[in-house]
Amino acid sequence: MNDIAIENGLVWLGADERYASGLLYIRGGRVDYVGEHRPDVVPPGTPRLDATGHAVLPGLVDCHVHLTTNSVTDRVLASDVFRGQKTGPEKLLHGYRNSLRALRAGFTSLRCMGHRGVGEVELRDMVDRGLMVGPNLVVAPWWITMTNGHGDLFYPPYTQRREWDTADGVDACRQMVRLQARSGADFIKVMASGGMSKGEQPHWPNYSVAELTAIVDEAHDMDLRVAAHAVSLEGIRRSLEAGVDSIEHGSYLDEECAAHMARHGTFLVPTMAFNDWCQREGTTRGLSAAGVERLRDAHDRTIEAFAIARAAGVKIAMGTDSSGTLCPFGAHHRELELYVQHGMSVSEALTTATATASDLLDRRDLGTLRIGAMGDALVVDEKVLGDITRLRTGIKNVVRAGQDVTDYLSESAQMLQLDSR
């Protein structure tokens, strides 16, 4: 029935709102009551979960993942080889395994940055219908990229290009948005600058303002938000002029662009964890020493951009860029640790993965324990609220849509090797 009562814990609703001896009652998979404990709220026979000595948090949201990537963490496989040589069904099975890792780590919602033709939309719908256990998936079916842009070069040269892999010109960009909407898009992902793929430079802008504006206008007409991969300053500037809803990465953000983002309510998804993993362990995760060095400046500038964004009052939503062996699923906590390491309080960091993430997704039912929200909750070591590193090992229970899936995830961990760093 997807009913459960979580009792006697410290219920955390945000930085300034909590209930010391709280009660969270989920009925039919949705939050029905949250507040101080009351004996008259929960009907007899409802499953109960004692959270004494623990904190109760909303399920967390990772706003930037590449779900259908290599899930075999002890077998390094270069990302371009995986993308170019694995079949769609195999990629989807890797993605499902990755999704269970994320769920076990307390991330009950994932914003997926598209992988064409692998079935992420169908997986989302199967989970929504209760046919599979997994996190909520918010999906862009694939990205929009220009020829010789970041999304095009993401695939190795030997990969056969297909129609709609790229879009060039205003009309083609408009059509691509419409095709993605028809494919079941929850949002649109566009490559607005170069990245770190072979044959490109991160400072290259991708797309003109006119092309980006066409994408944004078309998406907004259909109530779809636009996420722009934008590393370079010029890519960020063009994206902001076009009116995108979020800047992904934003490594070379400056004060002028940050002020624009704050004025217009544009979100930043910093994805600091990806660069952190690459700098600390890149050579054991498929990167050459030269590749690690090539990423160093973007790593350092991302930290600077984070500080610039915070000083300007930009809305920051948590996202890891989890992707294959380079930034493993299940280790999403690292992004929050980096936010605290670089100036946020624990409550501020948790807010990036709850309330702010909910705003970015335009999903008021995710990342919150408000009445009517999705019944996703975590029971964690209460010390997490003072020490974010305790999130690594401090999760006692994961409740997904009113069901305690902790035992299921533990059993799956043994069978599917879900444990991750």
N, C-alpha and C positions, 0 to 999 in steps of 0.2 A: 504493500500500500504506500510505500515511500513516506511513512510517518516515523518520526523519532523525536524524543525530548532529550536535550543536552542540559544537564542540571549542575548547579553548584560551582560553576567555573567563573572566572573573570571574563565577562563577555566584552570584547573590544570592538567598538563600532567606528573608531577613529581616534585621532590624537587627543581630543577633549571629551570623548564620550565613551563611557564604559560602565559596566554593572559589576560590582564586586562579588556578589553572590547571585549570579545571573541565571536566567532560564532562556533557552532557545528552543522553541517548539516548531517543528517542520511538519506540515500536513499536506499530503498529496504532492510532495516534492517541492513545496514552496514554503517560505517563512510565514508562519501564522501568528507568532508572538515572539517578541524579544524584549527583555526587561528584567526587573528584579524578580526573584523567584516567587511564584504564587501557586499555592496548592490546587487552585480551582481551574487552572488553565488546561492541563493535560488530561484527556479522557482515559479512563481505566483501560488497561491492556495495551497501551502504547509502549513500544520499545523505549527503554531509557538508557542513557549513557551518562555515567557519573564523571564529571570533569573537576572534581575537588582537587585543588592544588595546581590546576592548569588554567591556561587562557584559551578562550574560544575566539577564533578569528574567522573572517570571511574566507572562502576559498580564494586563492591568489590567482592573478592573471599575468601571463607573460605575453606581452604585446608584439613580440617579433621573434618568430621561430620559423625554421625551415624543416617542416615535420618529416617529409618523406626522404630522409637522408640516411646514410649508413648508421645502423644501430649496433654494429659489432665493435664495441669500444676497444677490445683487445686485439683487433686486426685492422691495422692502419690501411686505409684505402683513400687515395687522393680524391678530392671532391669531384674534379672534372672527370676522372675515370668512372666513378660511381654514376654520375649523371649521364655520361655518354654510353655506358655499356650495360647497365642494368635495365630490365624490363619494367614497364609500368606496374604490373601486379607485384613484382618483387619489391619495388620502391614503396608501394602502399603497405605491405606487410612490415617493412622496416619502420614505416611511419606509425603504424599501430603500436608496435613495441616501444617506440620513442614516446608515444602519448601516455602509455602506462607508466613509464619512468617519470614523466612530468607529474602525473596524478599522484604517484607515490610520494613525490617531493612536496606535495601540497598545492600544486598548480592545477586548479580545476577548470581553467579556461586558457586556451591558446589562440593567439591570432596568427594564422598561418600565411606565410608569404609565398604562396603559389608555386605549383610544380605541374606544368601542363600535362594532362592526359593520364594522371596516376590515380584519380578517384578520391581526392580529399573531400570534395563536395559530397560524394556518396557516403563516405565514412562519417562526415558530420551528421548527415541525415539519419544514418543507422543508429548513431549514439543518441541523437535527439529522440528517436522513437523508442528508446530503451531496448533495442535489439543487441547492443554491445555496451560493455562498461568502458567508459573513457571520459576524458574532459570535454567540456563544451569547445567546439571548434568554430572559430570565426575565420572564414576562408576567402582569400582572393584566388580564383581558379588558376591564374598564371599572371605573370607580370607583363606590363607594356614596355617595350624597348625599341629603340631605333636600330637600324642596321649598323653594325660595328659599335653599338652601345654596350653598356655593362651586361644587360641581360642576354644579348647576342653572344658576347664573348665568354659568358658564363659556361658555355658548352664548348668542348674541344673542337678543333677545326674539322676533324673527321666525321663529326655528327651531321647527318643529313638535315638540312633546314627544311621546314614545312611552311605552308601558307599559314599566316597569322603568328608565326614565331616573332616577326618584327612588324612594326608599323612606322611608315615614314610619311610625313605630311599631315596637315590638319584633318582632311577627310578620313584618312586611314586611321588616325588616332580616335576620331569619333566612333568609327565603326568598331574598333577594337573594344571600346567601353561597352557598346551595345552587345557585342558578342559575349563578353564576360558576364554582363548582367543576365543575359539569356541562359548562361551556363550555371547560374546560381550564386553569383558573387555576393558576398557580404560587404565587401569594400574593394577598391581598386588600388593596385600597386603599380607605380610607374618608376622606371629607372631614369633619374634626372641628372645623374653624374656618373663618371667613371668609378671604378672600384679597384680591386686588387687582382682581377683576372689577368691571365696571360695576354699580352698585346695591348694593354690599355694603361692609362695613368689615372689616379684618383682625382687629379685636379681638372680633368677634362669635364666640361659640361655636356650633358646629353639633352637633346631636344631644345627647340626654341621656345620662347615665352608663348608664342601663338599656339604651338602644338600642345604645350602643357595646359594652356587656358582652355583649349578645346576639350581636353581630357577631363579637367575639373568641371567645366560647365555641363558636359554630358553626364558625368557621374552625379553631380548634385541635382540635376533634373530628375534623376531616378532615386534620390535619397541615399546615394552611396558616397561614403567618404573616400578621400584620396590620400594614400600614403606615398611619400616620395623618398626613394633611396637618393640621398643627397649628401655626398661627402665633401665635395669641393665648395668653396665659397660662392663661385658663380652658379653652380647647380642649386645651391640653397637660395640665392637671390632670385633666380628665375622661378623656382618653385613657389616662393612666397609671393612674387608678383602675380603668379597665376592663381593663387588662392588655395593651395593644397591645405589639407587638414592636419597633416603631421609630417615632420622631417624625421626620417630614419637615419640614424648615425650622427649626422651633423658635425663631423669631426672638425671642420675648419670654420665653424660658426664664429662670427664676430659680434661686437657690441651693437652695431647698427641693425643687423638682422635679428638679434635677440630681442631688441626693443620692438621691432616690427611684430615678432611672434607674440610677445606679451600683449601688445595692443590688440591684436586680431585673434587672440585665443588659439594660436597654432601650437600644437603639441610637439615636444621633442622626445624621441625614443632613443636614448644614448647608446645602447648596446655595448656597454663597456666590457662586459664579460668576455666577448669574443676576442677582443684585442688583448685582454689580460691573459687568457689561455694561450694565445699564440705567442706572446712574449715569454711566458713562463715555461711552456712545454711544447712549443711549436715544432721543434726538430724531432720530437718523439711522436708527433701527431700528423706527420706527412708533409711538413714544410721543410724546405732547405734552410740552412743558416742564412743564406742570402735573402730568402723569402721572409724570414723573421725580421731581418734588418730592414727590409723594404717596408714592413708594417710598423716599424718603430715610431716614425714621425706621426702617423695617424693615431697610434696609441697615445702618444704624449699630447697631441692636439685634442683628442677626445676628452681627456681630463680637463684641459683648459676650457674647452667648450662647455663642459658640464658646469664649471664654476661661473662662466659668463652667463649661461642660461639661468642659473639660480639667482644670481645677482640682479638680473633683469626681471625676475618674476615669471619666467616661462613655465608653463605647465609641463611637468616631466612625468612621462608614463614609462613604467618598467618594461624593458625588453632585452633579451640576452643575445639574440642572433644565434640561438642554439642550432647547430648544424653538424651532423656527422661526428667524426672523431675530433674535429677542431674545437668545438664548444659543446660538450656532451649534454644530452638530455638527462635530467635528474639532478643536475648541479646548478639549477636556476638560482639557488640561494646566493651564488657568488655575485650576481649583479647587485643584489641588495646590500651585501657586505661592502662592495665597492662604493655604493652611494654613501653609506655611513662613514667609510674610511675617508671619503672626500667631502665631508662636511654636514651631511644630513643627520638628524636624529633618527632613532629607530622608528618612531612613529611616522616621521616624514617619509622614510624609505618604504614602510609598509603601505602608506597611502598611495605611493606611485603604483603599487601592484593591486590596489583595491579601488578606492573612490576615483582617482585620476584615470586609471585604466578603464573603469566603467564609463567615464565621460568620453574618453577617446573612442571607445567602441560604440558609443551611443547605445549602450545596453544597460539600462538602469537596473536590470535584474541580475547582473553579474558583479562580483567584487564587493558585495554588500550583504548585510544581514537585515536590511529593512523589510518590513512586512510586504509580502508579495514577491520578494526576490527569490531567485533560484535557491533551493535549499542546499547550498554548498558551504561546508564549514570545516574548520580544522580544530582539533583539540591538541594543544601544544604545551610544552614546558613553559610555565608562566615566566621564567627568566628570559625567554625570547624577547619580551617587551623591553628588556634592558640590555640585552646582548644578542644582536641579530645572528651571530655565528652559531647560536644554539638551535637555530632553525635546521641546521644540517642533520642533527640527530634527535631533535626534540619533538618530533611529530608522533603523537600517541594514536590519534584516529583521524581518518579522512572520511568525511561524509559528502556524498555526491548525490544531489537531487533527493535528499532525504534517506538515503541508504548508506549505512556504514560499510564501506568497501575495504576496510583495513585488512581483514582476513583474506579477502579475495586478492588484494595486491600483494600480500605476503606470500601467498601460495604461488601467485604468478611470478614473483621474484625468483623463487626457487626453480621453477620450470623454464622461465624465459630469460633468466640471468638479468634481472632488471636493476640490480644494484649498480650504482654509478657513483663516480666521484663528483 
